[in-house]
Amino acid sequence: MFFYKNHRIHISDFSYEIPDGYGLDQIQSEEYQNSLKMVSPDGNIVIAVRPYYRNMPGYVIRDAYSMLKEFLADSEDCFGTAEEIKTVNRCGLEGYCLSYKLDNIHYYEEKYDIPENEYGICVLEIVIEARKGRALEEVMASEAVTQFLTELGGDTV
Protein backbone atom coordinates (compact mmCIF):
# COMPACT_ATOMS: atom_id res chain seq x y z
CA MET A 1 0.00 0.00 0.00
CA PHE A 2 1.18 3.51 -0.84
CA PHE A 3 0.65 6.53 1.40
CA TYR A 4 0.72 10.21 0.47
CA LYS A 5 2.15 12.66 3.01
CA ASN A 6 3.99 16.00 2.71
CA HIS A 7 3.82 15.92 -1.11
CA ARG A 8 5.57 12.54 -1.18
CA ILE A 9 4.46 8.99 -1.88
CA HIS A 10 5.59 6.56 0.80
CA ILE A 11 6.01 2.81 0.59
CA SER A 12 7.74 0.93 3.37
CA ASP A 13 11.07 2.72 4.06
CA PHE A 14 11.11 4.66 0.77
CA SER A 15 9.43 7.89 -0.22
CA TYR A 16 9.57 9.89 -3.43
CA GLU A 17 8.01 12.77 -5.33
CA ILE A 18 6.32 12.50 -8.69
CA PRO A 19 8.34 14.48 -11.26
CA ASP A 20 6.63 17.71 -12.25
CA GLY A 21 4.32 17.32 -15.25
CA TYR A 22 4.40 13.51 -15.20
CA GLY A 23 1.25 11.42 -15.40
CA LEU A 24 0.54 8.82 -12.74
CA ASP A 25 -0.88 5.37 -13.40
CA GLN A 26 -1.45 2.35 -11.19
CA ILE A 27 -0.25 -1.00 -12.48
CA GLN A 28 -2.52 -3.81 -11.33
CA SER A 29 -1.48 -7.24 -12.44
CA GLU A 30 -0.78 -10.51 -10.73
CA GLU A 31 2.96 -9.87 -11.00
CA TYR A 32 2.99 -6.18 -10.09
CA GLN A 33 0.44 -5.67 -7.34
CA ASN A 34 -0.06 -2.06 -6.27
CA SER A 35 2.65 -0.66 -8.51
CA LEU A 36 2.79 2.94 -9.67
CA LYS A 37 4.28 4.28 -12.85
CA MET A 38 5.00 7.86 -13.78
CA VAL A 39 5.05 8.84 -17.45
CA SER A 40 6.69 11.94 -18.93
CA PRO A 41 4.41 14.30 -20.88
CA ASP A 42 5.90 13.11 -24.21
CA GLY A 43 5.77 9.42 -23.19
CA ASN A 44 9.52 8.94 -23.69
CA ILE A 45 10.35 8.28 -20.02
CA VAL A 46 8.60 5.92 -17.62
CA ILE A 47 9.51 5.53 -13.94
CA ALA A 48 7.87 2.59 -12.17
CA VAL A 49 7.93 1.71 -8.47
CA ARG A 50 6.99 -1.90 -7.80
CA PRO A 51 6.76 -3.61 -4.42
CA TYR A 52 7.10 -7.38 -4.22
CA TYR A 53 5.21 -9.15 -1.47
CA ARG A 54 6.41 -12.21 0.41
CA ASN A 55 3.21 -14.17 -0.31
CA MET A 56 2.40 -13.20 -3.89
CA PRO A 57 0.23 -15.92 -5.46
CA GLY A 58 2.20 -17.96 -7.99
CA TYR A 59 5.56 -16.34 -7.21
CA VAL A 60 8.43 -17.28 -4.98
CA ILE A 61 9.98 -13.99 -3.91
CA ARG A 62 13.63 -14.29 -3.02
CA ASP A 63 16.16 -11.58 -2.33
CA ALA A 64 16.75 -8.67 -4.73
CA TYR A 65 20.03 -10.02 -6.14
CA SER A 66 18.58 -13.48 -6.84
CA MET A 67 15.60 -11.90 -8.59
CA LEU A 68 17.89 -10.03 -11.00
CA LYS A 69 20.01 -13.15 -11.62
CA GLU A 70 16.89 -15.20 -12.36
CA PHE A 71 15.61 -12.50 -14.71
CA LEU A 72 18.85 -12.62 -16.69
CA ALA A 73 18.80 -16.41 -16.83
CA ASP A 74 15.17 -16.46 -18.04
CA SER A 75 15.28 -13.51 -20.48
CA GLU A 76 16.85 -14.68 -23.70
CA ASP A 77 15.56 -11.56 -25.47
CA CYS A 78 17.95 -9.26 -23.60
CA PHE A 79 21.08 -11.42 -23.92
CA GLY A 80 23.95 -9.33 -25.19
CA THR A 81 22.33 -6.08 -24.11
CA ALA A 82 22.44 -6.56 -20.33
CA GLU A 83 25.27 -5.15 -18.29
CA GLU A 84 26.52 -6.91 -15.19
CA ILE A 85 24.61 -6.56 -11.94
CA LYS A 86 26.14 -3.81 -9.79
CA THR A 87 25.52 -2.60 -6.25
CA VAL A 88 23.79 0.72 -5.57
CA ASN A 89 23.07 2.58 -2.32
CA ARG A 90 20.04 4.76 -1.67
CA CYS A 91 18.23 5.73 1.51
CA GLY A 92 20.80 3.92 3.59
CA LEU A 93 20.02 0.60 1.89
CA GLU A 94 22.24 -1.41 -0.42
CA GLY A 95 20.56 -2.70 -3.54
CA TYR A 96 21.41 -3.98 -6.98
CA CYS A 97 21.05 -2.44 -10.41
CA LEU A 98 21.02 -3.67 -13.97
CA SER A 99 20.47 -2.10 -17.37
CA TYR A 100 19.37 -3.88 -20.54
CA LYS A 101 17.40 -3.49 -23.77
CA LEU A 102 14.24 -5.45 -24.56
CA ASP A 103 11.83 -4.87 -27.46
CA ASN A 104 13.51 -1.56 -28.42
CA ILE A 105 13.06 -0.14 -24.91
CA HIS A 106 16.10 0.53 -22.73
CA TYR A 107 15.65 -0.33 -19.05
CA TYR A 108 17.47 0.51 -15.84
CA GLU A 109 16.37 -1.42 -12.73
CA GLU A 110 17.20 -1.10 -9.07
CA LYS A 111 16.03 -3.70 -6.55
CA TYR A 112 16.27 -3.45 -2.76
CA ASP A 113 15.73 -5.93 0.02
CA ILE A 114 13.70 -4.08 2.60
CA PRO A 115 12.55 -5.03 6.07
CA GLU A 116 9.22 -6.79 5.66
CA ASN A 117 6.42 -4.57 6.91
CA GLU A 118 2.84 -5.28 7.97
CA TYR A 119 1.82 -5.45 4.28
CA GLY A 120 4.40 -8.16 3.54
CA ILE A 121 6.59 -6.04 1.23
CA CYS A 122 10.08 -7.51 1.09
CA VAL A 123 11.64 -6.26 -2.18
CA LEU A 124 11.19 -2.85 -3.80
CA GLU A 125 11.96 -2.32 -7.47
CA ILE A 126 12.50 0.95 -9.33
CA VAL A 127 12.49 0.76 -13.13
CA ILE A 128 13.41 3.58 -15.52
CA GLU A 129 12.40 3.08 -19.16
CA ALA A 130 13.80 4.98 -22.14
CA ARG A 131 11.18 4.73 -24.87
CA LYS A 132 10.66 5.90 -28.45
CA GLY A 133 14.32 5.65 -29.43
CA ARG A 134 15.69 7.67 -26.50
CA ALA A 135 19.11 6.58 -25.26
CA LEU A 136 19.20 5.30 -21.69
CA GLU A 137 22.14 7.59 -20.88
CA GLU A 138 20.12 10.61 -22.02
CA VAL A 139 17.09 9.58 -19.94
CA MET A 140 19.20 8.85 -16.84
CA ALA A 141 20.79 12.31 -17.17
CA SER A 142 17.42 14.07 -17.54
CA GLU A 143 16.43 16.47 -14.78
CA ALA A 144 13.31 14.48 -13.84
CA VAL A 145 15.12 11.15 -13.44
CA THR A 146 18.17 12.53 -11.63
CA GLN A 147 15.93 14.49 -9.27
CA PHE A 148 13.70 11.45 -8.67
CA LEU A 149 16.66 9.19 -7.84
CA THR A 150 18.51 11.84 -5.81
CA GLU A 151 15.49 12.76 -3.73
CA LEU A 152 14.42 9.22 -2.84
CA GLY A 153 13.93 9.36 0.88
CA GLY A 154 14.40 6.82 3.59
CA ASP A 155 11.67 8.12 5.87
CA THR A 156 8.54 6.29 6.91
CA VAL A 157 4.96 7.49 7.24
Helices and strands as residue ranges (DSSP letters): E 3-5, E 8-11, E 14-16, E 23-27, E 35-39, E 45-53, H 64-74, G 76-78, E 86-90, E 93-102, E 105-113, E 121-130, H 136-140, H 143-150
